[in-house]
Amino acid sequence: MIEFEYLTDKDGKPKAVVIPIEVWQRITTIETVSEAEISAGIEDYCLNKAMDEAKNSPLLDRAAALEFLEE
């Protein structure tokens, strides 16, 4: 699991997130990156991470899936 750090202002409100450099390097492959490219990179990274985790998760049958959704 990746650990993120949150930077807060003097009132304790979150202002920024610090991510590990390894994650940043996977998201950005070039020096100058636009905000849209960063957003797309983060989305791709998160989707790939979710798909990797899903591969290791047990599949639910229809009844179990419906029961889970009702909770």
Gaussian input, Z-matrix of N, CA and C with variables (Angstrom, degrees):
# hf/3-21g

backbone

0 1
 N
 C     1     B1
 C     2     B2     1     A1
 N     3     B3     2     A2     1     D1
 C     4     B4     3     A3     2     D2
 C     5     B5     4     A4     3     D3
 N     6     B6     5     A5     4     D4
 C     7     B7     6     A6     5     D5
 C     8     B8     7     A7     6     D6
 N     9     B9     8     A8     7     D7
 C    10    B10     9     A9     8     D8
 C    11    B11    10    A10     9     D9
 N    12    B12    11    A11    10    D10
 C    13    B13    12    A12    11    D11
 C    14    B14    13    A13    12    D12
 N    15    B15    14    A14    13    D13
 C    16    B16    15    A15    14    D14
 C    17    B17    16    A16    15    D15
 N    18    B18    17    A17    16    D16
 C    19    B19    18    A18    17    D17
 C    20    B20    19    A19    18    D18
 N    21    B21    20    A20    19    D19
 C    22    B22    21    A21    20    D20
 C    23    B23    22    A22    21    D21
 N    24    B24    23    A23    22    D22
 C    25    B25    24    A24    23    D23
 C    26    B26    25    A25    24    D24
 N    27    B27    26    A26    25    D25
 C    28    B28    27    A27    26    D26
 C    29    B29    28    A28    27    D27
 N    30    B30    29    A29    28    D28
 C    31    B31    30    A30    29    D29
 C    32    B32    31    A31    30    D30
 N    33    B33    32    A32    31    D31
 C    34    B34    33    A33    32    D32
 C    35    B35    34    A34    33    D33
 N    36    B36    35    A35    34    D34
 C    37    B37    36    A36    35    D35
 C    38    B38    37    A37    36    D36
 N    39    B39    38    A38    37    D37
 C    40    B40    39    A39    38    D38
 C    41    B41    40    A40    39    D39
 N    42    B42    41    A41    40    D40
 C    43    B43    42    A42    41    D41
 C    44    B44    43    A43    42    D42
 N    45    B45    44    A44    43    D43
 C    46    B46    45    A45    44    D44
 C    47    B47    46    A46    45    D45
 N    48    B48    47    A47    46    D46
 C    49    B49    48    A48    47    D47
 C    50    B50    49    A49    48    D48
 N    51    B51    50    A50    49    D49
 C    52    B52    51    A51    50    D50
 C    53    B53    52    A52    51    D51
 N    54    B54    53    A53    52    D52
 C    55    B55    54    A54    53    D53
 C    56    B56    55    A55    54    D54
 N    57    B57    56    A56    55    D55
 C    58    B58    57    A57    56    D56
 C    59    B59    58    A58    57    D57
 N    60    B60    59    A59    58    D58
 C    61    B61    60    A60    59    D59
 C    62    B62    61    A61    60    D60
 N    63    B63    62    A62    61    D61
 C    64    B64    63    A63    62    D62
 C    65    B65    64    A64    63    D63
 N    66    B66    65    A65    64    D64
 C    67    B67    66    A66    65    D65
 C    68    B68    67    A67    66    D66
 N    69    B69    68    A68    67    D67
 C    70    B70    69    A69    68    D68
 C    71    B71    70    A70    69    D69
 N    72    B72    71    A71    70    D70
 C    73    B73    72    A72    71    D71
 C    74    B74    73    A73    72    D72
 N    75    B75    74    A74    73    D73
 C    76    B76    75    A75    74    D74
 C    77    B77    76    A76    75    D75
 N    78    B78    77    A77    76    D76
 C    79    B79    78    A78    77    D77
 C    80    B80    79    A79    78    D78
 N    81    B81    80    A80    79    D79
 C    82    B82    81    A81    80    D80
 C    83    B83    82    A82    81    D81
 N    84    B84    83    A83    82    D82
 C    85    B85    84    A84    83    D83
 C    86    B86    85    A85    84    D84
 N    87    B87    86    A86    85    D85
 C    88    B88    87    A87    86    D86
 C    89    B89    88    A88    87    D87
 N    90    B90    89    A89    88    D88
 C    91    B91    90    A90    89    D89
 C    92    B92    91    A91    90    D90
 N    93    B93    92    A92    91    D91
 C    94    B94    93    A93    92    D92
 C    95    B95    94    A94    93    D93
 N    96    B96    95    A95    94    D94
 C    97    B97    96    A96    95    D95
 C    98    B98    97    A97    96    D96
 N    99    B99    98    A98    97    D97
 C   100   B100    99    A99    98    D98
 C   101   B101   100   A100    99    D99
 N   102   B102   101   A101   100   D100
 C   103   B103   102   A102   101   D101
 C   104   B104   103   A103   102   D102
 N   105   B105   104   A104   103   D103
 C   106   B106   105   A105   104   D104
 C   107   B107   106   A106   105   D105
 N   108   B108   107   A107   106   D106
 C   109   B109   108   A108   107   D107
 C   110   B110   109   A109   108   D108
 N   111   B111   110   A110   109   D109
 C   112   B112   111   A111   110   D110
 C   113   B113   112   A112   111   D111
 N   114   B114   113   A113   112   D112
 C   115   B115   114   A114   113   D113
 C   116   B116   115   A115   114   D114
 N   117   B117   116   A116   115   D115
 C   118   B118   117   A117   116   D116
 C   119   B119   118   A118   117   D117
 N   120   B120   119   A119   118   D118
 C   121   B121   120   A120   119   D119
 C   122   B122   121   A121   120   D120
 N   123   B123   122   A122   121   D121
 C   124   B124   123   A123   122   D122
 C   125   B125   124   A124   123   D123
 N   126   B126   125   A125   124   D124
 C   127   B127   126   A126   125   D125
 C   128   B128   127   A127   126   D126
 N   129   B129   128   A128   127   D127
 C   130   B130   129   A129   128   D128
 C   131   B131   130   A130   129   D129
 N   132   B132   131   A131   130   D130
 C   133   B133   132   A132   131   D131
 C   134   B134   133   A133   132   D132
 N   135   B135   134   A134   133   D133
 C   136   B136   135   A135   134   D134
 C   137   B137   136   A136   135   D135
 N   138   B138   137   A137   136   D136
 C   139   B139   138   A138   137   D137
 C   140   B140   139   A139   138   D138
 N   141   B141   140   A140   139   D139
 C   142   B142   141   A141   140   D140
 C   143   B143   142   A142   141   D141
 N   144   B144   143   A143   142   D142
 C   145   B145   144   A144   143   D143
 C   146   B146   145   A145   144   D144
 N   147   B147   146   A146   145   D145
 C   148   B148   147   A147   146   D146
 C   149   B149   148   A148   147   D147
 N   150   B150   149   A149   148   D148
 C   151   B151   150   A150   149   D149
 C   152   B152   151   A151   150   D150
 N   153   B153   152   A152   151   D151
 C   154   B154   153   A153   152   D152
 C   155   B155   154   A154   153   D153
 N   156   B156   155   A155   154   D154
 C   157   B157   156   A156   155   D155
 C   158   B158   157   A157   156   D156
 N   159   B159   158   A158   157   D157
 C   160   B160   159   A159   158   D158
 C   161   B161   160   A160   159   D159
 N   162   B162   161   A161   160   D160
 C   163   B163   162   A162   161   D161
 C   164   B164   163   A163   162   D162
 N   165   B165   164   A164   163   D163
 C   166   B166   165   A165   164   D164
 C   167   B167   166   A166   165   D165
 N   168   B168   167   A167   166   D166
 C   169   B169   168   A168   167   D167
 C   170   B170   169   A169   168   D168
 N   171   B171   170   A170   169   D169
 C   172   B172   171   A171   170   D170
 C   173   B173   172   A172   171   D171
 N   174   B174   173   A173   172   D172
 C   175   B175   174   A174   173   D173
 C   176   B176   175   A175   174   D174
 N   177   B177   176   A176   175   D175
 C   178   B178   177   A177   176   D176
 C   179   B179   178   A178   177   D177
 N   180   B180   179   A179   178   D178
 C   181   B181   180   A180   179   D179
 C   182   B182   181   A181   180   D180
 N   183   B183   182   A182   181   D181
 C   184   B184   183   A183   182   D182
 C   185   B185   184   A184   183   D183
 N   186   B186   185   A185   184   D184
 C   187   B187   186   A186   185   D185
 C   188   B188   187   A187   186   D186
 N   189   B189   188   A188   187   D187
 C   190   B190   189   A189   188   D188
 C   191   B191   190   A190   189   D189
 N   192   B192   191   A191   190   D190
 C   193   B193   192   A192   191   D191
 C   194   B194   193   A193   192   D192
 N   195   B195   194   A194   193   D193
 C   196   B196   195   A195   194   D194
 C   197   B197   196   A196   195   D195
 N   198   B198   197   A197   196   D196
 C   199   B199   198   A198   197   D197
 C   200   B200   199   A199   198   D198
 N   201   B201   200   A200   199   D199
 C   202   B202   201   A201   200   D200
 C   203   B203   202   A202   201   D201
 N   204   B204   203   A203   202   D202
 C   205   B205   204   A204   203   D203
 C   206   B206   205   A205   204   D204
 N   207   B207   206   A206   205   D205
 C   208   B208   207   A207   206   D206
 C   209   B209   208   A208   207   D207
 N   210   B210   209   A209   208   D208
 C   211   B211   210   A210   209   D209
 C   212   B212   211   A211   210   D210

   B1=1.4514
   B2=1.5258
   B3=1.3043
   B4=1.4603
   B5=1.5209
   B6=1.3098
   B7=1.4604
   B8=1.5212
   B9=1.3141
   B10=1.4547
   B11=1.5203
   B12=1.3125
   B13=1.4629
   B14=1.5237
   B15=1.3177
   B16=1.4561
   B17=1.5231
   B18=1.3203
   B19=1.4541
   B20=1.5205
   B21=1.3228
   B22=1.4583
   B23=1.5241
   B24=1.3295
   B25=1.4581
   B26=1.5267
   B27=1.3270
   B28=1.4665
   B29=1.5206
   B30=1.3592
   B31=1.4674
   B32=1.5269
   B33=1.3195
   B34=1.4565
   B35=1.5188
   B36=1.3369
   B37=1.4652
   B38=1.5245
   B39=1.3367
   B40=1.4645
   B41=1.5255
   B42=1.3227
   B43=1.4637
   B44=1.5230
   B45=1.3307
   B46=1.4578
   B47=1.5244
   B48=1.3262
   B49=1.4621
   B50=1.5220
   B51=1.3139
   B52=1.4600
   B53=1.5218
   B54=1.3425
   B55=1.4623
   B56=1.5263
   B57=1.3321
   B58=1.4646
   B59=1.5338
   B60=1.3190
   B61=1.4652
   B62=1.5248
   B63=1.3282
   B64=1.4617
   B65=1.5265
   B66=1.3262
   B67=1.4671
   B68=1.5248
   B69=1.3235
   B70=1.4635
   B71=1.5223
   B72=1.3300
   B73=1.4610
   B74=1.5214
   B75=1.3245
   B76=1.4647
   B77=1.5244
   B78=1.3243
   B79=1.4646
   B80=1.5233
   B81=1.3151
   B82=1.4635
   B83=1.5156
   B84=1.3160
   B85=1.4653
   B86=1.5222
   B87=1.3314
   B88=1.4624
   B89=1.5267
   B90=1.3136
   B91=1.4674
   B92=1.5269
   B93=1.3387
   B94=1.4649
   B95=1.5201
   B96=1.3094
   B97=1.4567
   B98=1.5247
   B99=1.3352
   B100=1.4593
   B101=1.5264
   B102=1.3117
   B103=1.4701
   B104=1.5286
   B105=1.3317
   B106=1.4706
   B107=1.5262
   B108=1.3468
   B109=1.4633
   B110=1.5239
   B111=1.3257
   B112=1.4657
   B113=1.5214
   B114=1.3268
   B115=1.4626
   B116=1.5224
   B117=1.3291
   B118=1.4640
   B119=1.5261
   B120=1.3262
   B121=1.4579
   B122=1.5146
   B123=1.3218
   B124=1.4673
   B125=1.5220
   B126=1.3379
   B127=1.4674
   B128=1.5241
   B129=1.3359
   B130=1.4634
   B131=1.5228
   B132=1.3329
   B133=1.4590
   B134=1.5267
   B135=1.3370
   B136=1.4692
   B137=1.5238
   B138=1.3281
   B139=1.4654
   B140=1.5249
   B141=1.3318
   B142=1.4676
   B143=1.5213
   B144=1.3303
   B145=1.4641
   B146=1.5280
   B147=1.3362
   B148=1.4627
   B149=1.5237
   B150=1.3375
   B151=1.4674
   B152=1.5244
   B153=1.3336
   B154=1.4655
   B155=1.5248
   B156=1.3342
   B157=1.4632
   B158=1.5246
   B159=1.3339
   B160=1.4637
   B161=1.5246
   B162=1.3254
   B163=1.4672
   B164=1.5279
   B165=1.3148
   B166=1.4623
   B167=1.5225
   B168=1.3334
   B169=1.4667
   B170=1.5230
   B171=1.3240
   B172=1.4651
   B173=1.5261
   B174=1.3232
   B175=1.4575
   B176=1.5185
   B177=1.3221
   B178=1.4585
   B179=1.5203
   B180=1.3252
   B181=1.4568
   B182=1.5238
   B183=1.3199
   B184=1.4654
   B185=1.5254
   B186=1.3237
   B187=1.4661
   B188=1.5310
   B189=1.3195
   B190=1.4640
   B191=1.5296
   B192=1.3322
   B193=1.4604
   B194=1.5255
   B195=1.3296
   B196=1.4664
   B197=1.5220
   B198=1.3205
   B199=1.4672
   B200=1.5299
   B201=1.3227
   B202=1.4608
   B203=1.5275
   B204=1.3320
   B205=1.4626
   B206=1.5199
   B207=1.3161
   B208=1.4612
   B209=1.5244
   B210=1.3212
   B211=1.4723
   B212=1.4950
   A1=108.68
   A2=115.48
   A3=120.79
   A4=109.34
   A5=115.65
   A6=119.90
   A7=109.46
   A8=115.38
   A9=121.84
   A10=108.86
   A11=116.25
   A12=121.48
   A13=107.74
   A14=116.01
   A15=121.01
   A16=109.37
   A17=116.12
   A18=121.62
   A19=107.56
   A20=116.44
   A21=120.52
   A22=110.64
   A23=114.68
   A24=119.07
   A25=109.33
   A26=116.70
   A27=120.46
   A28=113.08
   A29=117.11
   A30=121.09
   A31=112.43
   A32=116.33
   A33=120.51
   A34=114.46
   A35=118.02
   A36=121.43
   A37=109.18
   A38=117.62
   A39=120.41
   A40=111.34
   A41=115.94
   A42=121.99
   A43=112.54
   A44=117.40
   A45=120.44
   A46=109.49
   A47=114.66
   A48=121.44
   A49=108.02
   A50=116.62
   A51=122.51
   A52=106.87
   A53=115.57
   A54=119.60
   A55=109.12
   A56=117.24
   A57=120.09
   A58=110.97
   A59=117.04
   A60=121.92
   A61=111.37
   A62=118.19
   A63=120.84
   A64=110.59
   A65=116.17
   A66=120.59
   A67=109.26
   A68=116.77
   A69=120.91
   A70=110.79
   A71=117.46
   A72=120.91
   A73=111.66
   A74=117.85
   A75=120.34
   A76=111.19
   A77=116.62
   A78=121.15
   A79=110.75
   A80=117.28
   A81=121.82
   A82=109.38
   A83=115.49
   A84=119.02
   A85=112.13
   A86=117.38
   A87=121.16
   A88=109.56
   A89=116.71
   A90=121.19
   A91=112.91
   A92=117.03
   A93=120.02
   A94=109.27
   A95=115.92
   A96=121.86
   A97=108.85
   A98=115.44
   A99=119.16
   A100=110.11
   A101=115.37
   A102=120.54
   A103=110.67
   A104=117.05
   A105=121.08
   A106=110.81
   A107=116.86
   A108=120.44
   A109=111.05
   A110=117.15
   A111=120.73
   A112=109.61
   A113=116.18
   A114=120.83
   A115=110.81
   A116=116.83
   A117=120.98
   A118=110.62
   A119=117.06
   A120=120.77
   A121=112.34
   A122=117.02
   A123=120.89
   A124=110.18
   A125=116.10
   A126=119.89
   A127=110.88
   A128=117.33
   A129=120.98
   A130=111.22
   A131=116.09
   A132=120.42
   A133=110.71
   A134=116.40
   A135=120.72
   A136=111.49
   A137=117.22
   A138=119.89
   A139=111.07
   A140=116.80
   A141=119.98
   A142=110.91
   A143=116.78
   A144=121.31
   A145=110.12
   A146=116.72
   A147=121.19
   A148=110.93
   A149=117.14
   A150=119.80
   A151=110.95
   A152=116.89
   A153=119.99
   A154=110.98
   A155=116.94
   A156=120.90
   A157=111.19
   A158=116.58
   A159=120.53
   A160=111.27
   A161=116.68
   A162=119.98
   A163=111.25
   A164=116.51
   A165=121.33
   A166=113.20
   A167=116.87
   A168=121.06
   A169=110.11
   A170=116.29
   A171=118.32
   A172=109.96
   A173=115.18
   A174=120.16
   A175=109.49
   A176=115.91
   A177=120.94
   A178=109.20
   A179=116.13
   A180=117.78
   A181=108.21
   A182=117.37
   A183=121.54
   A184=111.86
   A185=117.04
   A186=121.17
   A187=111.03
   A188=116.62
   A189=120.34
   A190=111.04
   A191=116.76
   A192=120.47
   A193=110.71
   A194=116.85
   A195=120.40
   A196=111.07
   A197=116.29
   A198=120.34
   A199=110.40
   A200=116.12
   A201=120.74
   A202=111.11
   A203=116.90
   A204=121.14
   A205=112.53
   A206=117.26
   A207=121.20
   A208=111.82
   A209=117.86
   A210=121.57
   A211=112.07
   D1=136.50
   D2=179.67
   D3=-83.60
   D4=136.10
   D5=177.84
   D6=-102.03
   D7=126.44
   D8=177.09
   D9=-106.53
   D10=148.36
   D11=174.91
   D12=-109.36
   D13=140.32
   D14=179.15
   D15=-109.28
   D16=129.54
   D17=175.54
   D18=-95.56
   D19=133.95
   D20=-177.05
   D21=-121.89
   D22=160.23
   D23=175.31
   D24=-84.44
   D25=-175.62
   D26=-176.62
   D27=-63.76
   D28=-19.23
   D29=178.61
   D30=-93.09
   D31=1.31
   D32=179.34
   D33=86.31
   D34=7.67
   D35=179.34
   D36=-81.96
   D37=132.78
   D38=179.01
   D39=-60.74
   D40=135.70
   D41=-179.80
   D42=-122.24
   D43=-26.43
   D44=-176.70
   D45=-159.27
   D46=164.44
   D47=178.30
   D48=-124.96
   D49=136.34
   D50=175.48
   D51=-104.87
   D52=126.17
   D53=179.08
   D54=-115.68
   D55=154.45
   D56=178.87
   D57=-59.78
   D58=145.11
   D59=-177.21
   D60=-60.67
   D61=-32.39
   D62=179.61
   D63=-61.94
   D64=-40.30
   D65=178.48
   D66=-67.71
   D67=-44.78
   D68=179.64
   D69=-58.10
   D70=-42.37
   D71=-178.49
   D72=-67.31
   D73=-29.37
   D74=175.40
   D75=-73.92
   D76=-32.32
   D77=-178.79
   D78=-76.67
   D79=-41.69
   D80=-177.32
   D81=-113.49
   D82=122.70
   D83=-179.23
   D84=-105.75
   D85=-5.79
   D86=179.09
   D87=-129.25
   D88=164.87
   D89=-176.37
   D90=-68.14
   D91=-49.75
   D92=-178.12
   D93=-99.48
   D94=118.19
   D95=-175.34
   D96=-129.72
   D97=135.22
   D98=178.11
   D99=-80.08
   D100=164.32
   D101=178.04
   D102=-60.59
   D103=-38.50
   D104=179.26
   D105=-64.57
   D106=-39.50
   D107=178.92
   D108=-67.20
   D109=-38.31
   D110=177.30
   D111=-63.93
   D112=-45.43
   D113=179.63
   D114=-59.94
   D115=-45.52
   D116=179.22
   D117=-64.52
   D118=-39.95
   D119=178.95
   D120=-63.83
   D121=-41.92
   D122=178.12
   D123=-65.05
   D124=-42.89
   D125=178.65
   D126=-61.46
   D127=-45.56
   D128=178.19
   D129=-60.67
   D130=-45.15
   D131=-179.72
   D132=-59.53
   D133=-47.13
   D134=-178.33
   D135=-65.43
   D136=-41.12
   D137=178.50
   D138=-64.66
   D139=-42.54
   D140=177.99
   D141=-63.11
   D142=-40.70
   D143=178.61
   D144=-62.86
   D145=-43.79
   D146=179.60
   D147=-64.18
   D148=-40.18
   D149=178.67
   D150=-66.15
   D151=-39.51
   D152=177.34
   D153=-62.44
   D154=-43.04
   D155=178.95
   D156=-66.80
   D157=-35.34
   D158=-179.66
   D159=-66.01
   D160=-32.84
   D161=178.88
   D162=-61.62
   D163=-29.88
   D164=-177.79
   D165=-95.41
   D166=3.32
   D167=-178.55
   D168=-97.41
   D169=145.09
   D170=177.58
   D171=-70.69
   D172=145.52
   D173=177.33
   D174=-84.21
   D175=143.35
   D176=177.99
   D177=-99.16
   D178=145.06
   D179=171.90
   D180=-76.10
   D181=174.00
   D182=-174.33
   D183=-57.09
   D184=-46.44
   D185=-177.38
   D186=-63.32
   D187=-43.83
   D188=179.97
   D189=-66.27
   D190=-37.52
   D191=178.83
   D192=-65.20
   D193=-43.69
   D194=178.77
   D195=-64.49
   D196=-39.41
   D197=178.03
   D198=-63.23
   D199=-42.39
   D200=178.73
   D201=-61.55
   D202=-42.66
   D203=-178.71
   D204=-67.54
   D205=-26.94
   D206=-179.90
   D207=-74.41
   D208=-21.54
   D209=-178.05
   D210=-69.32

